[in-house]
Amino acid sequence: MVEVSEVEAARALLRWYAEMGVDEAVGPAPADLYSWTRLDPAAAPRLESVRKADAPAAPAPPDPESISTDEAIKAAEALAAACDSYEALEAAVKAFEGCPLKTGAKNTVFADGTPGADLLVIGEAPGRDEDQIGKPFVGRAGQLLDRMLAAIGRDRTSNTLISNVIFWRPPANRTPTALETAVCRPFVDRLIEITDPKAVLIAGGAPLQALLGITGIMRARGVWREIETAGGKRYPALPTYHPAFLLRQPAGKRLAWADLQSLDRRLKEH
C-alpha cells in the first residue's frame, strides 16, 4: 500500500475541487463561529482571531464633505473671483478642498518667483521634489528651466513668476486629468489676471491643452497664441517643450532655444 503524505493529499483535494468548479471557500449559509467555540472552548481564542482577520471590512461611510466636480469648479470660481491680490489668491488655493489630489499631496504648490513680473511660466503639475518642498520646478527639470531662463536674462528671484495648472502632485506623477485641471483652472486664470504678465510661457503638452484647448506640443510649440481668462482678458502665450521632456530628448533643446529667443524678443518689444 502506497502511503500519501498530508501535503500530497491536500494538493489532490484542491485539484479535485478545481475540476468540480469549486473556486471559493464558502458554505451554503453563514457559519456561526461562536457556536463552534461553545463546543470547543479551548479553541475560542484561535477562532476569534480568525473571525476578526477574515471578516470583510465594513464599507466606509460616505464623506459628508465630498462634492461633485461641478460644485468644486463653482466653488473655485467663487473663491478666485473674490481674490484681489496675489497673497489672497495663494491663501485661497491653500485652503481649497475641492481637488481630490490634495488628499494625497504633502504640500500645496502654488507659485514661486516674482509676482507681477512681466513673464509668467506655467507648467503641468508638481513632482516629488516640488511636493516635498512646496515650490514649483525645483527638481532636475526645474534646474534646467532656471538655466534656460538665465540664457535670456531671466531669473525667478527678479523678473519671472513660475506656476503650474495643477497645485497638488498627482499620484506617481501621472498626467493630470481633464477634471482636475478644470477644478484648478479658475485659480490659474485669476493668477494670470492678478499678476498681469506681458507674456506667458506654456511649458508642456498638459498646460497647452488646459489653457488653450490644443493638443500636440510638437506642432504647437514656437507659435504665439492667446490665453483668454474667465474674466475675458487676453494674454500672449508661447508654448514650448517642458524641461522634463528635454531631459529625456536633448535633441529638442535646439527648438526650445528658438522658442526662448522668440520670447525674449517679444518681451523686449513690449
C-alpha positions as CSV (number, residue, x, y, z in Angstrom):
1,M,0.0,0.0,0.0
2,V,1.4,3.4,-1.0
3,E,1.3,6.0,1.7
4,V,0.3,9.5,0.7
5,S,1.6,12.5,2.6
6,E,-0.7,15.1,4.0
7,V,0.6,17.7,1.6
8,E,0.1,15.5,-1.4
9,A,-3.4,14.6,-0.2
10,A,-4.2,18.3,0.2
11,R,-3.0,19.1,-3.3
12,A,-5.0,16.2,-4.7
13,L,-8.1,17.5,-2.9
14,L,-7.6,21.1,-4.2
15,R,-7.2,19.7,-7.8
16,W,-10.4,17.8,-7.4
17,Y,-12.2,20.9,-6.1
18,A,-10.9,22.9,-9.1
19,E,-12.1,20.2,-11.6
20,M,-15.5,20.2,-9.9
21,G,-15.8,24.0,-10.3
22,V,-15.2,24.9,-6.7
23,D,-13.4,28.3,-6.6
24,E,-14.5,29.9,-3.3
25,A,-14.2,28.6,0.2
26,V,-17.7,29.5,1.3
27,G,-20.7,27.5,2.6
28,P,-24.4,27.5,1.6
29,A,-25.2,29.5,4.7
30,P,-23.3,31.8,7.1
31,A,-21.2,30.0,9.6
32,D,-21.8,30.7,13.3
33,L,-18.2,30.6,14.7
34,Y,-19.5,31.4,18.2
35,S,-21.3,28.1,18.2
36,W,-18.1,26.3,17.4
37,T,-16.3,27.9,20.3
38,R,-19.0,26.7,22.6
39,L,-18.4,23.2,21.5
40,D,-14.6,23.6,22.0
41,P,-13.8,26.3,24.5
42,A,-10.1,25.8,24.1
43,A,-10.3,26.8,20.5
44,A,-12.1,30.1,21.2
45,P,-9.1,32.5,21.1
46,R,-7.9,31.0,17.8
47,L,-11.3,31.1,16.2
48,E,-12.0,34.6,17.4
49,S,-8.7,35.8,15.8
50,V,-9.7,34.0,12.5
51,R,-13.1,35.7,12.6
52,K,-11.6,39.1,13.0
53,A,-9.0,38.6,10.3
54,D,-11.3,37.1,7.7
55,A,-14.4,39.2,8.3
56,P,-14.8,41.7,5.4
57,A,-14.2,45.3,6.4
58,A,-17.3,47.4,6.7
59,P,-17.7,49.9,3.9
60,A,-16.6,53.4,4.7
61,P,-19.4,55.8,5.3
62,P,-19.8,58.5,2.5
63,D,-17.8,61.6,3.2
64,P,-20.2,64.4,4.0
65,E,-17.6,66.9,2.7
66,S,-17.4,65.3,-0.7
67,I,-18.7,67.4,-3.6
68,S,-19.2,66.9,-7.3
69,T,-16.8,68.2,-9.9
70,D,-19.3,70.8,-11.0
71,E,-19.7,72.0,-7.4
72,A,-15.9,72.1,-6.9
73,I,-15.5,74.2,-10.1
74,K,-18.2,76.6,-9.0
75,A,-16.6,76.9,-5.5
76,A,-13.2,77.5,-7.1
77,E,-14.7,80.2,-9.4
78,A,-16.3,82.0,-6.5
79,L,-13.1,81.9,-4.4
80,A,-10.8,83.0,-7.2
81,A,-13.1,85.9,-8.2
82,A,-13.1,87.1,-4.6
83,C,-9.3,87.4,-4.5
84,D,-7.9,90.9,-5.3
85,S,-4.2,90.2,-4.5
86,Y,-1.6,87.5,-5.1
87,E,-1.4,86.8,-1.4
88,A,-5.2,86.4,-1.1
89,L,-5.2,84.0,-4.1
90,E,-2.4,81.9,-2.6
91,A,-4.3,81.6,0.7
92,A,-7.5,80.7,-1.2
93,V,-5.7,77.9,-3.1
94,K,-4.1,76.5,0.0
95,A,-7.5,76.4,1.8
96,F,-9.3,74.9,-1.1
97,E,-10.6,71.3,-0.6
98,G,-12.3,70.7,-3.9
99,C,-9.5,69.0,-5.7
100,P,-9.1,65.3,-4.8
101,L,-5.4,65.4,-5.5
102,K,-4.9,67.4,-2.3
103,T,-5.6,64.5,0.0
104,G,-2.6,62.6,-1.3
105,A,-0.2,65.5,-1.5
106,K,2.2,66.7,1.2
107,N,2.1,70.4,0.1
108,T,0.1,72.8,-1.9
109,V,2.5,74.1,-4.7
110,F,1.2,77.5,-5.7
111,A,3.9,79.5,-7.3
112,D,7.5,80.7,-7.0
113,G,9.3,83.8,-8.2
114,T,8.3,87.5,-8.5
115,P,4.6,88.3,-8.5
116,G,3.9,91.0,-11.1
117,A,6.9,90.0,-13.3
118,D,6.4,90.5,-17.0
119,L,7.0,86.8,-17.6
120,L,4.8,84.0,-16.2
121,V,5.9,80.4,-16.8
122,I,3.1,77.8,-16.4
123,G,3.9,74.1,-16.3
124,E,2.0,70.9,-15.6
125,A,2.0,69.8,-12.0
126,P,4.3,69.3,-9.0
127,G,6.5,66.3,-8.9
128,R,8.1,64.5,-5.9
129,D,10.6,67.3,-5.2
130,E,8.1,70.0,-5.6
131,D,5.6,68.3,-3.3
132,Q,8.3,67.9,-0.7
133,I,9.5,71.5,-0.8
134,G,6.2,73.2,-1.7
135,K,7.6,75.2,-4.7
136,P,7.3,74.5,-8.5
137,F,10.2,73.4,-10.7
138,V,12.8,72.6,-8.1
139,G,13.9,69.2,-9.3
140,R,16.1,68.3,-12.2
141,A,13.5,69.8,-14.7
142,G,13.4,73.0,-12.6
143,Q,17.1,73.3,-12.6
144,L,17.1,73.0,-16.4
145,L,14.3,75.6,-16.6
146,D,16.4,78.0,-14.5
147,R,19.3,77.6,-16.9
148,M,17.1,78.1,-19.9
149,L,15.7,81.3,-18.4
150,A,19.1,82.6,-17.4
151,A,20.1,82.3,-21.1
152,I,17.7,85.1,-21.9
153,G,18.4,87.1,-18.7
154,R,15.5,85.8,-16.7
155,D,15.5,84.7,-13.0
156,R,12.7,83.7,-10.8
157,T,14.1,85.9,-8.0
158,S,13.8,89.1,-10.0
159,N,11.7,89.1,-13.2
160,T,9.9,85.8,-13.6
161,L,7.0,84.0,-11.8
162,I,6.6,80.2,-12.2
163,S,3.5,78.1,-11.5
164,N,1.5,75.1,-12.8
165,V,-2.0,74.3,-14.0
166,I,-2.3,71.9,-11.0
167,F,-1.3,72.8,-7.5
168,W,-1.0,69.3,-6.0
169,R,1.1,66.3,-7.0
170,P,-0.8,63.6,-9.0
171,P,-0.1,60.0,-7.8
172,A,3.1,58.6,-9.3
173,N,3.5,61.9,-11.3
174,R,0.8,60.9,-13.7
175,T,-0.7,63.4,-16.2
176,P,-3.5,65.4,-14.6
177,T,-7.0,64.5,-15.7
178,A,-9.3,67.0,-17.5
179,L,-11.5,67.2,-14.5
180,E,-8.5,68.0,-12.2
181,T,-7.3,70.8,-14.5
182,A,-10.9,72.1,-14.8
183,V,-11.1,72.4,-11.0
184,C,-7.8,74.3,-10.8
185,R,-8.4,76.5,-13.9
186,P,-10.3,79.3,-12.1
187,F,-7.3,79.9,-9.8
188,V,-4.9,79.8,-12.8
189,D,-7.0,82.3,-14.7
190,R,-7.1,84.6,-11.6
191,L,-3.3,84.2,-11.1
192,I,-2.8,85.4,-14.7
193,E,-5.1,88.4,-14.3
194,I,-3.7,89.5,-10.9
195,T,0.0,89.3,-12.0
196,D,-0.8,90.7,-15.4
197,P,2.3,89.4,-17.3
198,K,3.4,90.6,-20.7
199,A,3.8,87.0,-21.8
200,V,3.0,83.5,-20.6
201,L,5.4,80.7,-21.4
202,I,3.4,77.4,-21.6
203,A,5.8,74.5,-20.7
204,G,4.5,71.2,-22.0
205,G,1.5,69.5,-23.5
206,A,-0.7,69.3,-20.4
207,P,-0.8,73.0,-19.8
208,L,-1.2,73.6,-23.5
209,Q,-4.4,71.6,-23.5
210,A,-5.6,73.0,-20.2
211,L,-5.0,76.7,-21.2
212,L,-5.6,76.7,-24.9
213,G,-7.6,73.6,-25.6
214,I,-4.9,72.4,-28.1
215,T,-3.2,69.0,-28.2
216,G,0.1,68.2,-29.8
217,I,3.0,70.2,-28.3
218,M,5.2,69.1,-31.2
219,R,3.1,71.1,-33.7
220,A,2.0,73.9,-31.3
221,R,5.4,74.9,-29.9
222,G,7.0,78.1,-31.1
223,V,3.7,79.6,-32.3
224,W,2.4,82.6,-30.4
225,R,-1.2,82.4,-29.3
226,E,-3.5,84.0,-26.8
227,I,-4.9,82.8,-23.4
228,E,-8.4,84.1,-22.7
229,T,-9.2,84.1,-19.0
230,A,-12.6,83.7,-17.3
231,G,-12.6,87.5,-16.9
232,G,-12.4,87.9,-20.7
233,K,-8.8,89.2,-20.7
234,R,-6.3,88.1,-23.3
235,Y,-2.6,87.4,-22.8
236,P,0.1,86.4,-25.4
237,A,1.3,82.9,-24.8
238,L,4.1,80.8,-26.3
239,P,4.0,77.0,-26.0
240,T,7.4,75.2,-25.7
241,Y,8.7,71.9,-24.5
242,H,8.6,71.0,-20.9
243,P,12.1,70.8,-19.4
244,A,11.4,67.2,-18.3
245,F,10.9,66.3,-21.9
246,L,14.2,68.0,-22.8
247,L,16.0,65.9,-20.2
248,R,14.7,62.8,-22.0
249,Q,15.1,64.2,-25.5
250,P,18.1,66.5,-25.6
251,A,17.7,67.0,-29.3
252,G,14.7,69.2,-28.6
253,K,16.8,71.8,-26.9
254,R,17.6,73.4,-30.2
255,L,13.9,74.1,-30.8
256,A,13.4,75.2,-27.2
257,W,16.2,77.7,-27.6
258,A,14.5,79.1,-30.7
259,D,11.3,79.5,-28.6
260,L,13.2,81.3,-25.8
261,Q,14.7,83.7,-28.3
262,S,11.2,84.4,-29.6
263,L,10.1,85.0,-26.1
264,D,13.0,87.3,-25.4
265,R,12.2,89.4,-28.5
266,R,8.6,89.7,-27.5
267,L,9.3,90.8,-24.0
268,K,11.8,93.4,-25.2
269,E,9.4,94.8,-27.8
270,H,6.6,95.2,-25.3
